[in-house]
Amino acid sequence: MPRDLFSTSAELPDSTASPTNQVLETGSIPFQTVHNQFIIHRSASEDREVQLSRSMRNAEDENNLHPYVQTLSLSDLDSCVALEEDAFPEHERCSREKFIYRLTTCPELSLGLFSTVSSEPAQPWRPYNVAHAPDSYTPTHRAVLLAHVIATKTNTPHVTDASIDFPISFPSHPDYDCNTSIRSPSTEESFAASGRSLVGHDESGRTLAIHSLCVLSKFQRRGLGKTILKSYMQRMDGSGLADRVALLAHDELVPWYTALGFNDNGQSAVTVGGGGWREM
C-alpha cells in the first residue's frame, strides 16, 4: 500500500542520479520527508525559482537557462506533447487527446519546470520549437518546458488502467460523438458495468496518481527529475487534495524511487504501455 502522505517518518535517503526515462503511477512518499540537495525558493508569485546542483548549474551557464516551476495549463499542451516525444518511446507517451483531458479537468495536479531562454540553442530542443514568450515584455524570449509531472486523482490506493484512461464522454476522446448517445464500447463502459473505479480523474479520490515524470533528454541524469518531484510534493503538502501518491515504475527505476521513500509493492496489473510495471 502507498504510504500516507502526512504520516511521520524518518528523513529519506538522498539519491545521486535521476532515471533516464521516468513514468510514475503507483507508490507513495510523505510530503514532509522529501529531502535532497536542491533548494526550492518561493518567489513573490506562485512560481518558485529553483537552485540547481553543480552539474545543472553548469548546463544553466552553457545554455543561459533560468529555471522555475509553475502549474501547467492547457496553454502548455504543445510543450507537454513535445517533451514526451523527446523523452519517451512512442508506446509510453501520453496522447495529445489525453493531455487535453488532464490539463482541462485537473491542471492543478500537474507541474512544469520551465526555463526562460533568451537565445536560440545551437541545436534547439523539441520543446523549444513550440515554446511561447513568458510575457509581453520579453517577446524574443521563450519559456521552455524542461520537465513535467502529470497527475489525476483516483479512489483506489494504486494506479489502475481505469485511472490512466479518460472518459469517452470527454470531447477530445477519439470515440466521442456529440450527435448520438450511442458510443462504441470502451474501458469506461466496462469498468462502470463492473462497479469498479471511475475512468480517468475522480475528484472525490484521495490518491494522487502520477502518470508521468518526464525530463528533457538533454538534461537527464543531472538531478532534474528529483528537483521537480520534490517541488511537486512540497506544493501538494498541506493542500488537502489527497492523502497519498501512487505511481508505476520500470524495474530498473525501482531503486531510484525506493531511495526517495517509495515502497516496491510488486508487479502491477496495469497493461498500459505494454505492461511490466512495478507497483510502488
C-alpha positions in Angstrom: 0.0 0.0 0.0 1.2 3.5 -0.6 2.3 5.4 2.4 0.2 8.1 3.9 1.3 11.5 2.7 1.0 13.0 6.1 2.5 10.3 8.3 5.6 11.0 10.3 8.7 9.1 9.2 12.4 9.4 9.1 14.3 11.6 6.7 14.6 10.0 3.3 18.0 9.0 1.9 19.5 11.1 -0.9 19.7 9.9 -4.5 22.5 11.0 -6.7 21.0 10.2 -10.1 17.6 10.6 -11.8 16.3 7.9 -14.2 16.7 8.2 -17.9 13.0 7.7 -18.6 10.6 8.4 -15.8 6.9 7.3 -15.7 5.3 7.1 -12.3 2.0 5.6 -11.3 1.8 3.6 -8.1 3.7 4.4 -4.9 3.7 7.0 -2.2 6.0 9.4 -0.5 5.4 11.6 2.6 5.3 15.2 1.5 7.3 16.3 4.6 10.1 13.8 4.1 11.3 14.5 0.6 14.9 15.7 1.0 17.7 16.2 -1.5 20.5 18.7 -2.3 18.2 21.0 -4.2 16.6 24.1 -2.6 13.2 25.4 -3.9 12.8 29.1 -3.2 9.4 30.7 -3.1 9.1 33.8 -5.1 6.5 36.6 -4.7 4.2 35.0 -7.2 3.1 31.4 -7.5 6.2 30.4 -9.3 9.3 29.1 -7.5 12.8 29.6 -8.6 15.0 26.5 -8.5 18.5 26.3 -7.1 20.2 23.5 -9.0 23.0 21.1 -8.4 26.5 22.0 -9.7 26.1 19.8 -12.8 22.8 21.5 -13.6 24.3 25.0 -12.9 27.0 24.2 -15.5 24.3 23.4 -18.0 22.5 26.5 -17.0 25.6 28.6 -17.8 26.1 26.8 -21.1 22.5 27.3 -22.3 21.6 30.5 -20.5 18.9 28.8 -18.5 16.7 30.4 -15.8 14.6 27.6 -14.3 11.4 28.0 -12.4 8.3 25.8 -11.7 4.6 26.6 -12.2 1.3 24.8 -12.6 0.6 23.6 -16.1 -2.4 24.7 -18.1 -3.9 23.9 -21.5 -1.7 26.6 -23.0 1.2 24.3 -22.3 -0.3 21.4 -24.3 2.2 21.6 -27.3 5.1 21.7 -24.9 3.9 18.7 -22.9 3.4 16.7 -26.1 6.9 17.7 -27.4 8.6 16.9 -24.1 7.3 13.3 -24.1 8.1 12.9 -27.8 11.6 13.8 -26.9 12.0 11.6 -23.8 9.7 8.6 -24.0 9.3 5.7 -26.5 6.1 6.1 -28.5 4.1 3.3 -26.7 4.7 5.0 -23.3 3.8 8.6 -24.3 0.6 10.3 -23.2 -1.6 11.1 -26.2 -2.4 14.6 -27.2 -6.1 13.9 -26.5 -5.4 12.6 -23.0 -3.2 15.7 -22.3 -6.2 17.9 -23.2 -8.4 15.9 -20.8 -5.9 16.1 -17.9 -4.9 19.8 -18.4 -8.6 20.8 -18.7 -10.0 18.6 -15.9 -7.4 18.9 -13.2 -4.5 21.2 -14.2 -3.8 22.0 -10.5 -2.4 18.4 -10.1 0.3 18.9 -12.7 3.6 20.9 -12.6 6.1 22.1 -15.1 9.7 23.1 -14.7 10.4 25.8 -17.3 13.4 27.9 -18.2 13.3 31.3 -19.8 15.7 31.0 -22.8 16.9 34.3 -24.2 18.7 33.0 -27.3 18.1 30.0 -29.6 20.3 27.0 -28.6 22.8 25.8 -31.2 20.6 22.7 -31.6 17.1 23.6 -30.5 15.4 21.1 -28.3 12.0 19.8 -29.4 10.0 21.8 -26.7 11.9 25.0 -27.6 10.3 24.9 -31.1 6.8 25.1 -29.6 7.6 27.4 -26.6 5.9 30.8 -26.3 7.2 34.0 -24.8 6.9 34.1 -21.0 5.3 37.6 -21.0 4.6 40.5 -23.3 7.7 42.4 -22.1 10.2 39.8 -23.5 8.7 38.7 -26.8 12.1 37.4 -28.0 12.5 35.1 -25.1 10.8 31.6 -24.8 9.5 29.7 -21.7 10.8 26.2 -22.5 9.5 23.2 -20.7 12.3 21.1 -19.3 10.4 18.6 -17.1 6.8 17.9 -16.0 4.7 16.0 -13.5 1.3 15.0 -14.8 -1.3 13.5 -12.4 -5.0 12.9 -11.7 -6.9 11.6 -8.6 -8.3 8.1 -8.1 -10.3 6.4 -5.4 -8.0 3.4 -5.3 -4.7 3.2 -3.4 -2.9 2.2 -6.6 -2.8 3.3 -10.3 -5.1 1.2 -12.5 -5.9 1.0 -16.2 -9.1 2.9 -15.4 -7.3 5.8 -13.7 -4.9 6.1 -16.6 -7.7 6.1 -19.2 -10.1 9.0 -19.8 -13.9 9.1 -20.3 -15.4 8.5 -23.7 -17.8 11.3 -22.8 -14.9 13.9 -22.9 -14.8 15.8 -26.3 -11.2 15.0 -27.0 -11.7 11.2 -26.8 -11.2 9.6 -30.2 -14.6 7.8 -29.8 -16.6 10.9 -28.7 -19.7 11.6 -30.7 -21.7 14.7 -29.8 -24.5 13.7 -32.2 -25.5 10.5 -30.6 -25.7 8.9 -27.2 -24.7 5.5 -28.6 -20.9 5.3 -28.5 -18.5 2.5 -29.2 -17.6 0.2 -26.2 -14.7 1.4 -24.2 -12.9 1.0 -20.9 -15.3 3.5 -19.4 -18.3 1.2 -20.0 -16.6 -2.0 -18.9 -15.4 -0.5 -15.6 -18.7 1.2 -14.9 -20.6 -2.1 -15.6 -18.4 -3.9 -13.1 -18.8 -1.3 -10.4 -15.1 -0.6 -10.3 -13.2 2.7 -10.1 -14.2 5.7 -12.2 -12.4 6.1 -15.5 -10.0 9.0 -15.6 -9.9 11.7 -12.9 -12.0 11.1 -9.8 -12.4 14.4 -7.9 -13.5 12.6 -4.8 -10.5 10.3 -4.9 -7.8 10.6 -2.2 -4.9 9.2 -4.1 -2.7 11.3 -6.5 -1.9 9.1 -9.5 1.2 10.5 -11.1 1.1 9.4 -14.7 4.3 11.0 -15.9 7.5 12.3 -14.5 9.3 13.4 -17.7 12.7 15.2 -18.2 14.0 16.5 -21.4 16.6 14.0 -22.7 19.3 16.7 -22.9 19.1 17.3 -19.1 18.6 13.8 -17.8 20.9 12.3 -15.2 21.5 15.7 -13.7 19.1 15.6 -10.8 16.3 17.5 -12.5 13.8 14.7 -12.0 14.3 14.8 -8.3 14.2 18.5 -8.3 10.7 18.7 -9.8 9.4 15.8 -7.8 10.5 17.5 -4.6 8.9 20.7 -5.7 5.7 18.9 -6.6 5.5 17.2 -3.2 6.1 20.5 -1.4 3.3 22.0 -3.4 0.8 19.2 -2.6 1.8 19.1 1.0 -0.9 20.6 3.1 -3.2 21.3 0.1 -5.8 18.8 1.4 -6.2 17.5 -2.2 -5.2 13.9 -1.3 -3.8 11.5 1.3 -1.2 9.6 -0.7 0.6 9.5 -4.0 0.7 6.4 -6.4 3.0 5.6 -9.3 4.4 2.9 -11.6 8.0 2.3 -12.5 10.1 0.1 -14.7 12.3 -2.5 -12.9 15.5 -0.5 -13.5 14.0 2.6 -11.9 12.7 1.0 -8.7 16.0 1.7 -6.8 15.7 5.4 -7.7 12.2 5.6 -6.3 12.9 3.5 -3.2 15.8 5.8 -2.4 13.3 8.6 -2.3 11.0 6.7 0.1 8.7 4.8 -2.2 7.8 1.1 -1.5 8.0 -1.6 -4.1 4.7 -3.4 -3.9 5.4 -5.9 -6.7 4.2 -6.4 -10.1 1.3 -4.2 -11.3 -1.7 -5.4 -13.2 -1.7 -2.3 -15.4 -1.4 -3.1 -19.1 -0.9 0.4 -20.5 2.4 0.9 -22.3 2.9 -2.8 -22.7 2.6 -3.6 -19.0 5.5 -4.9 -17.0 5.3 -2.1 -14.4 6.3 -2.3 -10.8 3.7 -1.1 -8.3 5.4 1.2 -5.9 
